[in-house]
Amino acid sequence: MIELDGIDRALVRALAEDATQSAGALGRRFGLSQPAAWRRIRKLEEAGVLRGRRLRLNAEKLGFGVTVFLGVKLATKGRVSLEDFERAVSAIPEVQQVEHVLGLYDYRLRVVARDLPDFERVLRRRIMTLPGAGEVEANVLLSEERRMGPIG
């Protein structure tokens, strides 16, 4: 674990809000020169604190008005490898996230669809036909708030 000072934490928070900010702009904001800000950002990347910069797409604006979280319990543990299931489910374009979890279900999936009938089609034709797919529980996303997390 890397020791973060107040400026490092401020840089992480600022980049979490908007990863497109330049080192120069961040430096001006936090009283650093552009090279000093760039060195700190680079140090955070090398330490693994910052793991890339992602573009967040607005699924609704792209025509995907429904987001569903699926809990999936594998029906045939041991007969189907986890890697086979993960590879197959990751190939479904509507599946945005695949998380192997501990608890009632083996996997948690984030699935987007145009509407509920489209989601039903994806569920029946793509997800339920996956190797080892068993019990499924669906939770439809009603609203979402972005939380920054424990950055201090």
Secondary structure, 3 states (H helix, E strand, C coil): CCCCCHHHHHHHHHHHHCCCCCHHHHHHHHCCCHHHHHHHHHHHHHCCCCCCCCCCCCCCCCCCCEEEEEEEEECCECCECHHHHHHHHHCCCCEEEEEECCCCCCEEEEEEECCHHHHHHHHHHHHCCCCCEEEEEEEECCCCCCCCCCCC
